[in-house]
Every structure is written in C-alpha cells, then in structure tokens.
Amino acid sequence: MNKADIKNLSVEDLKNQLTEAKANLNKLTLAHKISPIENPIQIRDLRKTIARLNTELTNKQS
C-alpha cells in the first residue's frame, strides 16, 4: 500500500487497515520466530506501513 492509497482512505478504512496490518505483523513475527521466513524484509515493510497508517490517521483526526 503506497502513500497515495493511504491518503485516499477514510478514517474508518484507516482503522480497519491498521488492525488488519497489526494482525498480519503479529502472524509474520511469530512465524519468523518459529522458523525463518523466506523474506524477512516483509516484516520491516509491514512495520513501515503501520507507521504510515498511524500518521495519516492522526492527521485526519486533528
């Protein structure tokens, strides 16, 4: 999900995407702890996406 997509989302959509991304991050982190995943860069990208979603949510709420 790129910045332009995130900016076009409504507040409710941002909250839904945020909870979904956090769940995916927990799942990936747990899978990586059990056995190394093929592409650990996915974890970093997902953390950055969560940060972008949080930033846009804060901007739209204020």
C-alpha positions in Angstrom: 0.0 0.0 0.0 1.5 3.3 -1.1 1.1 6.8 0.3 -1.4 7.9 -2.3 -3.7 4.9 -1.4 -3.4 5.7 2.3 -4.3 9.4 1.8 -7.5 8.5 -0.1 -8.8 6.2 2.7 -11.5 7.4 5.2 -10.9 7.3 9.0 -12.9 4.1 9.3 -11.0 2.4 6.5 -7.7 3.5 8.1 -8.7 1.9 11.4 -9.7 -1.3 9.6 -6.5 -1.4 7.6 -4.5 -0.7 10.8 -6.0 -3.6 12.8 -5.5 -5.9 9.8 -1.9 -4.8 9.3 -1.1 -5.3 13.1 -2.6 -8.8 13.0 -0.5 -9.7 9.9 2.6 -8.3 11.7 2.0 -10.5 14.7 1.4 -13.5 12.5 4.6 -12.9 10.5 6.7 -12.2 13.6 5.5 -15.4 15.2 6.2 -17.4 12.1 9.7 -15.9 11.8 10.5 -16.8 15.4 9.4 -20.4 14.9 11.2 -20.9 11.6 12.9 -18.2 9.5 10.6 -17.0 6.7 11.8 -16.6 3.2 11.6 -12.8 3.0 12.1 -11.2 6.4 12.0 -7.8 4.7 8.2 -8.2 4.7 8.3 -7.6 8.5 10.1 -4.3 8.0 7.8 -3.2 5.2 4.7 -4.0 7.3 6.0 -2.0 10.2 6.5 1.0 7.9 3.0 0.6 6.5 1.6 0.5 10.1 3.5 3.7 10.8 2.1 5.4 7.7 -1.4 4.4 8.6 -1.0 5.7 12.1 0.4 9.0 10.8 -2.4 9.5 8.3 -5.0 8.6 11.0 -3.6 11.2 13.3 -3.6 13.8 10.6 -7.2 13.2 9.7 -8.4 13.2 13.3 -6.9 16.5 14.2 
